[in-house]
Amino acid sequence: EGGYTIHYPSKEEMSIYDAAMEYKKEGVPLVIFAGVEYGNGSSRDWAAKGTNLLGVRAVIAQSFERIHRSNLVGMGVIPFVFEDGTSWASLNLKGDELVEIDGLDAIKPRQKMTAKVTYGDGTLKNVPIICRIDTLDELDYFKNGGILQY
């Protein structure tokens, strides 16, 4: 069945899949925060397809495995990397945060951006990130919802 998570705001424990489907029904896009070499060992395109099917629209990581980063873009999931000095661990995430990334309509390859993380207690943290859409072709894929829609 897979791992478990807490669905917010209901605070109900459920499988990751069930929570993802609830968020999808509610129209809530998801963000993954990750460490070094995200996607390592999963260069097959189904790893990125599964991420997309779960409703994940962005992955913010310290770094990406090269092929998986490309596959994410191809599936319409935007990869970002933290700027130096920031990591998912340094953010002290609990899972009840809201994440906003402004400027996605005018995004450019390798653009510096900000993820606004609002914690459950209302505290706001601006997290510097860099878009890892690396080429204009990849940007076209992303803007069209992925390579399959292109």
C-alpha positions in Angstrom: 0.0 0.0 0.0 2.9 2.4 0.5 3.8 4.9 3.1 1.5 7.1 5.2 1.1 10.8 5.6 -1.2 13.3 7.3 -3.8 15.1 5.1 -4.2 18.8 5.9 -6.3 20.5 7.0 -8.2 17.4 8.2 -5.2 16.0 10.0 -6.3 12.5 9.1 -3.7 9.9 8.6 -4.0 8.1 5.3 -1.9 6.5 2.6 0.2 8.8 0.4 -1.9 7.8 -2.6 -5.2 8.5 -0.8 -3.9 11.9 0.4 -2.7 12.7 -3.1 -6.1 11.9 -4.5 -7.8 14.1 -1.8 -5.5 17.0 -2.7 -6.2 16.5 -6.4 -9.9 16.5 -5.7 -9.5 19.7 -3.7 -7.4 21.3 -6.5 -4.2 21.6 -4.3 -1.0 21.1 -6.3 1.8 19.4 -4.3 5.5 20.2 -3.8 8.2 17.7 -2.8 11.2 18.9 -0.8 14.3 16.7 -1.3 18.0 16.3 -0.7 21.0 15.5 -2.9 20.7 13.6 -6.2 16.9 13.4 -6.1 15.8 10.7 -8.5 19.0 8.7 -8.3 18.3 5.1 -9.4 15.0 6.0 -10.9 15.9 7.3 -14.3 13.0 5.4 -15.9 10.3 7.7 -17.0 7.7 6.1 -14.8 9.3 7.6 -11.7 8.5 11.0 -13.1 5.1 9.9 -14.5 4.1 8.6 -11.0 5.1 11.9 -9.5 2.9 13.8 -11.9 0.0 11.4 -11.4 0.1 12.0 -7.7 -0.4 15.7 -8.3 3.1 16.9 -7.7 3.8 20.1 -9.7 7.2 21.0 -8.3 10.2 19.3 -6.7 12.7 21.5 -4.8 15.9 19.6 -4.1 19.6 20.2 -3.3 20.4 18.5 -6.6 18.9 16.1 -9.2 20.0 13.0 -11.0 20.5 14.2 -14.6 18.0 11.9 -16.4 15.3 12.2 -13.7 15.4 16.0 -13.8 14.9 15.8 -17.6 12.1 13.3 -17.1 10.3 15.5 -14.6 10.3 18.4 -17.0 9.0 16.0 -19.7 6.1 15.1 -17.4 5.2 18.7 -16.6 6.8 18.7 -13.1 9.1 21.7 -12.6 12.4 21.0 -10.9 14.1 23.6 -8.6 17.3 23.5 -6.6 18.0 25.4 -3.4 20.5 28.1 -3.6 23.7 27.4 -1.6 23.3 27.1 2.1 19.6 26.0 2.1 18.3 22.4 2.4 15.0 20.7 3.2 16.5 19.9 6.6 17.3 23.5 7.4 13.7 24.5 6.8 12.4 22.4 9.7 9.3 21.3 7.7 6.5 19.5 9.5 4.2 18.8 6.5 1.5 21.5 7.3 3.2 24.2 5.3 1.8 26.1 2.3 4.2 26.8 -0.6 3.9 29.5 -3.2 6.2 30.1 -6.1 5.3 33.3 -7.9 6.2 34.1 -11.5 5.7 30.7 -13.1 3.8 32.3 -16.0 6.9 34.2 -17.0 9.6 31.7 -16.0 12.9 31.4 -17.9 15.5 28.6 -17.9 17.8 28.7 -14.9 15.9 31.7 -13.4 16.4 32.6 -9.7 13.1 32.6 -7.9 11.7 32.5 -4.4 9.5 29.8 -2.8 7.4 31.4 -0.1 6.9 28.8 2.7 4.1 29.6 5.2 4.4 27.4 8.3 1.4 26.1 10.2 1.8 28.8 12.8 1.7 31.5 10.1 5.4 32.2 10.0 6.7 33.0 6.5 10.1 32.1 5.1 11.4 33.2 1.7 13.5 30.4 0.3 15.8 31.3 -2.7 15.6 28.6 -5.4 16.8 28.2 -9.0 14.6 26.8 -11.8 16.2 23.7 -13.3 14.4 24.0 -16.6 17.6 24.3 -18.5 16.7 24.9 -22.1 14.0 26.7 -24.2 12.8 23.4 -25.5 12.3 22.2 -21.9 10.5 25.4 -21.2 8.1 24.7 -24.1 7.5 21.2 -22.8 6.7 22.5 -19.3 4.4 25.3 -20.6 2.4 22.7 -22.5 2.0 20.4 -19.6 4.8 18.0 -20.5 6.2 16.3 -23.6 3.1 14.1 -24.1 1.0 17.2 -24.5 3.5 19.1 -26.7 
